Amino acid sequence: MGRVLALAAALMLSAVLTWVAVQPPQPQPASAPASAFSAARAMTIVRAIGSTPHPIGSAANHAVRDELVARMGALGLSPQVRPGEGLQQPKWLGGALVGGTVENIVGVLPGRDRAAPAVALMAHYDSVPGSPGAADDAAGVATALEAVRAIKARGVPARDVMVVLTDGEEAGLLGANAFFRRDPLARRVGFLFNMEARGGGGRVQMFQTGEGNGGTIDLLRRTAARPQASSLTGFVYAQMPNDTDFTEARKAGDAGLNYAFMGRQFDYHSPTSTPANLEVGTLQDMGDQVLSTAGAAAFAPALPPKTPDVVYGQVFGDLILAYPPAMGWLVLAAAAGLIALAVVRARRLEAFPWMDAVRGAGALLYGVACAIAVLHVARQATGAAVGFLEQRVLLAQVTRWEIALVLLGLGVMIFASAEAARGRRLTASLLPLAAGLGSCIFVEGVDAVGLGAGVIAALIALAVFSRRISRPGAWTGVLALGLAVAVVAQALAPPAAYVFAWPLALAALAAAATAMGARRGYGALAALALLAIVGLVWTGGLAHSAYLALDLPELLALPMFLAALLVWPLAQPEEGAPPARLVGPALIAAGVVALLLVRLDPPWDARHPQVSYVLFHIDQDAGRAWRVDAAPARTAWTDAALKADGGAIASYRHWALHGLERAAPAPFVQTPAPSLTLERSADGRLVLHAAAPPGARVLDLRLRPDTPVTALSVNGVPARLVLKPGAWTRLTWSAAAPAIDLVLQPGGPGRLEVRYAAAAERWPTGVAPLPKRPADVMPFDLSDSTLVTGSRQLAW
């Protein structure tokens, strides 16, 4: 019973400490010292610029620009509006051009040495359509302005401090592209702090650095206030298609730090991203972390040098461990030495056959595969499809969904350790098989991931749980498998290997101290519980970050694997001990109850409304119009909105929409089309001149030539993109007034088919208006807009 109590105490205390660790700090009032960051002061900026949607090119965006210019002027920053053109070829869009006309704002707090490289604080001031953007990125803008105010209150810095507020980030990093590629002021930046958001609360993470980050991380370690930082996030982020403004700075070779928060993701790009819904403690966390390091850099005689990248990770409080990648092998060598010592001492206390170690490693593999199967079927059981809008039903109840996953994952791992003590392979094989078959039932077909993981786990169970495994022998195998995985990670991905190495070293220390768990008595149990708590709090933070970062519950099997290294000797009971072996099933049962609440208790209310995405589509080629529903979930309000003109709802597909949608016929409305002309210059080049219709901020063109054509430039910005004959190439331009000039180099005579789509963010006049929405339904993004599409045939 003592072992069960120690396990229960370790789990409960680590859960409480993990919860405390992921909470942002208390916000500082407006009366805080002038040299400190005050979230209350910063919130006045958030309220001023983050209360109304203000996408690039809109009148609201211009009003935010003017507000920021006035505030920066009052701070003595001598702000300049720096107009320009941004142009990108996003890797996630393939062969496409995304561009726009931007208005960046740059201000400077003068330092003692005006010629020294400057410290820059960067955030973007535009929002997505339909969202006030209080978090993304009014919070970043407010952080930059409040931080530079605090730096100014400390005296004259050693170097200039620049504030760079970019425009058009949401349209494709357009402001950052214009600044770092074509603005001469960018050459003054010596060290950059970028502030971003992918939610509305939670702890702030420093998730990315510039290249050659050794000096940067040394500065962070010495100065940061309660930081959250790890080389894992930078490694993972580099593998993803996501970008922030920092991407352009990094391409330019600038050193710096990139910050963001991910909690309350329901509010990300949502109408609910209001000042009232922004977690003020998160703003304080952003300010504390940025100001502590930016202030130190501003007053330092020299900026951090670029030195080879290091492996680094947050431990607790202000402590960040960092070392060269090669030193990871020393960490693993130390862990291996402790494991060897533990094995020798354990076999003296309680001899076990070496096959027990093999079976122990198999038991852990079973736990991982079974956890993947169970977590996967849990995601399928929610009924939510995969996608940004589709998963909002889970984001609206984010806490209980996370609780359900943690209970299920931990329960499976503890169940695996209990089955090692029982040696009943048929019983162990039933759980993953049931999970795999359940996945197939929920998808009404073969679910390769769920069924595959379930079958693999069942086969491992049949091979491993044929007899009882001793606790020291099982833990030996568990640690040996952990060491093997850590070695592979160190060889293939050194920046991420510490995730395995650090918990492994802690577990190896516990194994050596307790002779691989064979020692009995309160002292040994206390040591196991204490070291397990330390490791579980750390892995709990990792699990929380993984949960927030991606809608992939199966990834939680990784922190569960790490947790197993630490809790295995507490979780594996004596042979046939009924209370101890019921801990895992009890946690699984609790997880199922939480999962049922997620599935059966609708989360929609005024704070978390359901998404609606209704467009009035005018097809000028067909001379017809439709009311279109582009939201993944059907509501009574949407049905009423579609039927308002008396048409019947049916399936609808169009090239300008994302896929198969629901729509109802509507009266055709005469609407101006974009202006499209093609002229040939004296040098043989073509100029496609395109102007958006009145009221449209964004013009989306699809181009298909019948002969090879090369796009040379857009509005004077070099492009160099080949338009393949017979294939569609996309050009999207934001803030399209007055026009776009696309310069093309043709390979010979030919024709160019042009499709256009332009959205005016208003409902057309002369048709039935949209019905009033209930409090638990909200418009999203370009909902309630008029979409005009058509095509032209141009020849030369």
Secondary structure, 3 states (H helix, E strand, C coil): CHHHHHHHHHHHHHHHHHHHHCCCCCCCCCCCCCCCCCHHHHHHHHHHHCCCCCCCCCHHHHHHHHHHHHHHHHCCCCCEEEEEEEEECCCCCCCEEEEEEEEEEEEEECCCECCCCEEEEEEECCCCCCCCCHHHHHHHHHHHHHHHHHHHHCCCCCECEEEEEECCCCCCCHHHHHHHHHCHHHHHEEEEEEECCCCCEEEEEEEEECCCEHHHHHHHHHHCCCCCEEHHHHHHHHCCCCCCHHHHHHHCCCEEEEEEEEECHHHCCCCCCCCCCCCHHHHHHHHHHHHHHHHHHHHCCCCCCCECCCEEEECCCCCEEEECHHHHHHHHHHHHHHHHHHHHHHHHHCCCCHHHHHHHHHHHHHHHHHHHHHHHHHHHHCCCCCCCCCCHHHHCCHHHHHHHHHHHHHHHHHHHHHHHHHCCHHHHHHHHHHHHHHHHHHHCCCCHHHHHHHHHHHHHHHHHCCCCCCHHHHHHHHHHHHHHHHHHHHHHCHHHHHHHHHHHHHHHHHHHHCCCCCCCCHHHHHHHHHHHHHHHHHHHHHHHHHHHHCCCHHHHHHHHHHHHHHHHHHHCCCCCCHHHHCHHHHHHHHHHHHHHHHHHCCCCCCCCCEEECEEEEEECCCCEEEEEECCCCCCHHHHHHHHHHCCCCEEECCCCCCCCEEEEEECCCCCCCCEEEEEECCCCCEEEEEECCCCEEEEEEEEEECCCEEEEEECCEEEEEEECCCCCEEEEEECCCCCEEEEEEECCCCEEEEEEEEEECCCCCCCCCCCCCCCCEEECCCCCEEEEEEEEEEEC
